[in-house]
Amino acid sequence: MSPSIPQFQPRLIPTIAVVILVPLFIGLGFWQLDRAEQKRDLAAIQHTRLALPPLQLTEGINEAQVEFRNLVADGVFVPEKTVFIENRKYMGRNGFHVITPLRVSGSQRYLLINRGWIEAQNNRLPPAVETPESLVEVTGRANIPLPPALNLGEVPSADANPRWPYLTLEHYARWSGLDIFPFVLLQAETDRTGFVRSWPLETPNEGMHTGYAIQWFAFALIVFSIWLRLALVRRTETGNRNDDDG
């Protein structure tokens, strides 16, 4: 039996595929590594800014200044503009987040305060909540609400029903007629009103992107290995092909 001699004879279709797919997969891998680096930087910024002393709310403050910052604001609550964000879960129980605007001292603007979670009644209606009438100082973490992943339609008018499925600042400003700051304060301190204030911080997940990068690099290696296997044709000394294609 004549010995077989490996010869490199790349085929057209597999070569076209490898030229397209390998750079694509490698590019996606490096993109995911870049995303992981961005998440690491974001986590570092988040940690640094949360460690800073609370920032006093002033008239001209904007979203960039308050991102990942603790704030302190003085003012008076406007309870008649309170809305209840429904279907908020805590420890397996159904309830509401209570949103009440605070007229900020020395300003014509209002800051929406998420005063915390309160359990729903048996009839699924929000319970009566106690709201301070005098000047208060509120501290907490600034939060910019994200738009809902699934838009369930127009938020109902709080004149008829103070229960909303979600909070959007644009809709609240339109409904209330108030000039509001473009963020919400997640109230931090405890008081005698019975609200639960548990605000877990979403830490950027860099490991997920690193895992995706490894997958894309593995795909590139697999495609290249398959192409190389198909390109290597073994022939006998007499010139006969001896590969899997016959």
C-alpha positions in Angstrom: 0.0 0.0 0.0 1.5 3.4 -1.0 2.0 6.0 1.7 -0.3 9.0 1.6 1.1 12.5 1.3 -0.8 15.5 2.7 -1.3 18.3 0.2 -2.8 21.7 0.9 -5.6 22.4 -1.6 -8.1 24.9 -0.1 -11.6 24.7 -1.7 -13.4 27.8 -2.9 -16.6 27.8 -0.9 -15.0 26.9 2.5 -12.3 29.5 1.8 -14.9 32.2 1.1 -16.7 31.2 4.3 -13.5 31.3 6.4 -12.5 34.7 5.0 -15.9 36.1 6.0 -16.6 34.4 9.3 -13.2 34.3 11.1 -12.6 38.1 11.0 -16.3 38.6 11.9 -16.0 36.3 15.0 -12.7 37.8 16.0 -14.1 41.3 15.7 -17.1 40.4 17.8 -14.8 38.9 20.4 -12.8 42.1 20.7 -16.0 44.1 20.8 -17.2 42.1 23.8 -13.8 42.6 25.5 -14.2 46.4 24.9 -17.7 46.2 26.5 -16.2 44.4 29.5 -13.6 47.2 29.9 -16.4 49.8 29.7 -18.3 47.9 32.4 -15.1 47.8 34.6 -14.7 51.6 34.2 -18.4 52.2 34.9 -18.1 50.1 38.1 -15.1 52.1 39.2 -16.9 55.4 38.6 -20.0 54.1 40.4 -18.0 53.1 43.4 -16.1 56.4 43.6 -19.1 58.7 43.2 -21.2 56.8 45.7 -18.5 57.2 48.3 -18.6 61.0 47.9 -20.5 63.2 50.4 -24.2 63.8 49.5 -24.6 66.5 46.9 -26.9 69.4 47.8 -29.7 69.8 45.1 -29.6 73.2 43.4 -31.6 74.7 40.6 -29.1 74.2 37.8 -28.1 70.6 38.5 -28.3 68.1 35.7 -28.3 64.3 35.1 -24.5 64.1 34.5 -23.8 65.7 37.9 -26.1 63.4 39.9 -25.4 60.1 38.2 -24.4 57.6 40.9 -24.5 60.3 43.5 -26.3 60.6 46.8 -28.3 63.8 47.1 -29.9 65.9 49.8 -32.9 68.2 49.1 -35.0 70.5 51.2 -38.6 71.3 50.4 -42.2 70.6 50.9 -44.1 67.6 49.6 -47.1 68.0 47.3 -49.2 65.0 48.3 -52.1 65.7 45.8 -49.7 64.8 43.0 -48.7 61.4 44.4 -48.9 58.4 42.1 -48.6 54.7 42.9 -46.4 52.4 40.7 -48.2 49.1 40.9 -47.0 45.5 40.9 -43.8 46.1 42.8 -42.7 43.0 44.6 -41.0 42.8 48.0 -40.3 39.5 49.8 -42.9 37.8 47.6 -45.6 40.3 48.5 -47.3 42.7 46.1 -47.3 46.4 46.6 -46.6 49.9 45.3 -43.8 52.3 45.0 -45.1 55.7 46.2 -44.0 58.7 44.1 -44.5 62.2 45.6 -43.1 65.4 44.2 -41.1 67.7 46.5 -41.1 71.4 45.8 -37.5 72.2 46.3 -36.7 75.2 48.6 -35.4 78.2 46.7 -36.5 76.8 43.4 -39.6 76.7 41.1 -38.9 73.1 40.2 -40.0 69.8 41.7 -38.1 66.7 42.5 -39.9 63.3 42.3 -39.2 61.3 45.5 -39.6 57.5 45.4 -40.6 57.2 49.1 -40.4 53.4 49.0 -42.5 50.3 48.9 -45.8 49.8 50.7 -47.9 46.7 50.7 -51.2 46.6 48.7 -54.5 46.1 50.5 -56.6 43.0 49.9 -58.6 44.8 47.2 -55.3 45.6 45.5 -55.8 49.3 46.1 -53.0 51.4 47.5 -53.4 52.2 51.2 -53.6 55.7 52.6 -50.1 57.1 53.1 -49.0 59.7 55.6 -47.1 62.7 54.1 -45.3 65.3 56.1 -46.8 68.8 55.6 -43.9 70.8 56.9 -40.5 71.5 55.4 -38.4 68.3 55.2 -34.9 67.3 54.3 -34.8 64.2 52.0 -31.6 62.2 51.3 -31.1 59.4 48.9 -29.6 58.2 45.6 -30.4 59.8 42.3 -32.0 57.6 39.7 -32.9 58.1 36.1 -35.8 55.8 35.3 -35.4 53.7 32.2 -38.2 53.5 29.7 -40.2 50.2 30.0 -38.9 47.2 27.9 -42.6 46.7 26.9 -44.8 49.7 26.4 -48.2 48.7 27.8 -49.9 51.7 26.3 -50.8 55.1 27.7 -50.3 55.5 31.4 -53.8 56.1 32.9 -54.7 59.5 34.3 -54.0 59.7 38.0 -57.0 62.0 38.4 -59.2 58.9 38.0 -56.8 56.2 39.2 -53.5 57.0 41.0 -52.1 53.5 40.0 -49.6 53.5 37.1 -47.9 50.5 35.6 -44.6 52.3 35.4 -43.1 55.8 35.8 -41.9 57.9 32.9 -40.7 61.5 33.7 -42.1 62.8 30.4 -45.6 61.5 31.1 -45.6 62.6 34.7 -44.5 66.2 33.8 -47.3 66.3 31.2 -49.9 65.0 33.6 -48.9 67.1 36.6 -48.0 70.3 34.9 -45.0 70.5 37.1 -41.5 71.6 36.1 -39.6 68.5 37.4 -35.9 67.6 37.6 -34.9 64.9 35.1 -34.3 62.3 37.7 -35.9 60.7 40.8 -34.6 60.5 44.3 -34.7 57.1 45.9 -35.3 58.1 49.5 -32.9 56.6 51.9 -33.7 57.4 55.5 -36.2 55.4 57.6 -39.2 57.1 59.3 -42.4 56.1 61.0 -44.5 56.0 57.8 -43.8 52.3 57.3 -42.2 52.4 53.8 -39.7 49.8 52.8 -36.7 51.4 51.2 -34.5 48.8 49.7 -32.6 50.0 46.6 -30.2 47.3 45.3 -27.5 48.8 43.1 -27.1 47.2 39.7 -23.4 46.4 39.4 -22.1 46.3 35.9 -21.5 42.7 34.8 -18.2 42.6 33.1 -17.8 38.8 33.4 -20.8 38.3 31.0 -19.0 40.2 28.2 -15.8 38.3 28.9 -17.6 35.0 28.5 -19.2 36.2 25.3 -15.7 37.2 23.9 -14.4 33.7 24.7 -17.3 32.2 22.8 -16.7 34.3 19.7 -13.0 33.5 19.7 -13.8 29.8 20.0 -16.2 30.1 17.0 -13.4 31.6 15.0 -11.0 28.8 15.9 -13.6 26.1 15.1 -14.3 27.6 11.7 -10.6 27.9 10.9 -10.0 24.3 12.0 -12.8 23.0 9.8 -11.5 24.9 6.8 -7.9 23.6 7.4 -9.2 20.0 7.7 -11.0 20.3 4.4 -8.0 22.0 2.7 -5.6 19.2 3.6 -6.0 16.4 1.0 -4.1 13.2 1.4 -2.9 11.5 -1.8 -1.0 8.4 -2.4 2.3 8.4 -4.2 0.3 7.2 -7.3 -1.8 10.4 -7.2 -5.0 9.0 -5.8 -7.0 11.1 -3.3 -7.3 9.7 0.1 -9.6 12.1 1.9 -13.1 11.7 3.4 -14.7 13.0 0.1 -13.6 9.9 -1.9 
